[in-house]
Amino acid sequence: MPDTFDIEIGRRIRQARIAAGLTQQHVADAVGVSAQAFQKYEKAESRVSLSAFAKMRSVLSIDLADILPSTRSDGSPINSPTAAIGNSITGVRLANLFSQLTVDQQRALLDVAKAMVGHPQANL
């Protein structure tokens, strides 16, 4: 089973790739690995080497700090909700549509989402 850090790192790599509008094949070619190997990075089935991070940095326009999760006092990673949305095509589509809404529409949709999951807090 993959380590929780590796899972979060994979999510963040996927988020950065999708945000850059690149395919797994494109990033894999830039990093010098197969598309299958790159897919394993995103799914936390393989650990990413520092040299691969260095190559990803330029193609994805990210810093290592963007990929490495912060930690809690117990040493466990703090998951990025924005990286988690990139784990499904539905999440990516939702994020793309959300970005096209006005601020008032975004707030209204947020209120609907909070009601759907049972979180009435205004600052969620």
C-alpha positions in Angstrom: 0.0 0.0 0.0 1.4 3.5 -0.9 2.6 5.8 1.8 0.2 8.7 2.6 3.0 11.2 1.6 3.4 9.5 -1.8 -0.4 9.6 -2.3 -0.5 13.3 -1.6 2.6 14.0 -3.7 0.9 12.1 -6.6 -2.2 14.1 -6.2 -0.3 17.4 -6.3 1.7 16.3 -9.4 -1.6 15.4 -11.2 -3.1 18.7 -10.2 -0.1 20.7 -11.5 -0.1 18.7 -14.8 -3.9 19.3 -15.3 -3.5 23.0 -14.4 -0.7 23.3 -17.0 -3.0 21.6 -19.6 -0.5 18.8 -20.3 -1.0 15.1 -20.9 0.8 12.4 -18.9 2.7 11.6 -22.1 3.9 15.2 -22.5 5.3 15.4 -19.0 6.7 11.8 -19.2 8.6 12.8 -22.3 10.0 15.9 -20.6 11.0 13.9 -17.5 12.5 11.1 -19.6 10.2 8.3 -18.4 7.4 6.3 -20.0 3.8 7.4 -19.8 3.2 4.3 -17.7 6.0 5.3 -15.2 4.6 8.8 -14.9 1.1 7.5 -14.3 2.6 5.4 -11.5 4.0 8.7 -9.9 0.5 10.2 -10.0 -1.1 7.1 -8.5 1.7 6.7 -5.9 2.6 3.3 -7.2 6.2 4.5 -7.7 8.2 7.1 -5.8 9.4 10.1 -7.7 13.1 10.7 -7.7 14.6 14.1 -7.0 16.0 14.2 -10.6 12.5 13.6 -11.9 11.2 16.4 -9.7 13.8 18.7 -11.1 12.7 17.9 -14.6 9.0 18.3 -13.7 9.7 21.6 -12.1 10.4 23.3 -15.4 7.7 21.6 -17.5 5.0 22.1 -14.9 6.3 25.5 -13.7 6.2 24.4 -10.0 8.5 24.5 -7.1 9.3 21.5 -4.9 7.4 23.2 -2.1 4.2 23.1 -4.3 4.5 19.3 -4.4 5.7 18.4 -0.9 2.8 18.5 1.7 3.0 20.3 5.0 2.9 18.0 8.0 0.9 17.9 11.2 2.5 17.7 14.6 2.4 13.9 14.4 4.3 13.9 11.1 1.4 13.0 8.9 0.8 14.9 5.6 -1.8 17.7 5.4 -3.8 16.8 2.3 -4.5 19.5 -0.3 -8.2 19.8 -1.1 -7.3 21.4 -4.4 -5.1 18.5 -5.3 -7.8 16.1 -4.4 -10.2 17.7 -6.8 -7.8 16.7 -9.6 -8.2 13.0 -8.8 -11.3 12.6 -10.9 -12.3 14.0 -14.3 -15.5 15.2 -12.6 -13.5 17.2 -10.1 -11.5 18.8 -12.9 -14.6 19.6 -14.9 -16.2 21.1 -11.8 -13.2 23.2 -11.1 -13.1 24.5 -14.7 -16.7 25.4 -14.6 -16.5 27.0 -11.2 -13.7 29.3 -12.5 -16.1 30.6 -15.1 -18.7 31.7 -12.7 -19.0 35.2 -11.2 -18.1 35.7 -7.6 -21.8 35.8 -6.6 -22.5 32.6 -8.5 -19.5 30.9 -6.8 -20.8 31.9 -3.4 -24.2 30.6 -4.2 -22.8 27.3 -5.4 -20.7 27.1 -2.3 -23.8 27.5 -0.2 -25.5 24.7 -2.1 -22.5 22.4 -1.7 -22.4 23.1 2.1 -26.0 22.3 2.4 -25.6 19.1 0.4 -22.8 17.8 2.8 -24.5 19.2 5.9 -22.0 21.9 6.7 -23.9 25.1 7.6 -20.7 27.0 8.7 -20.4 30.2 6.7 -16.6 30.2 6.5 -16.1 26.6 5.3 
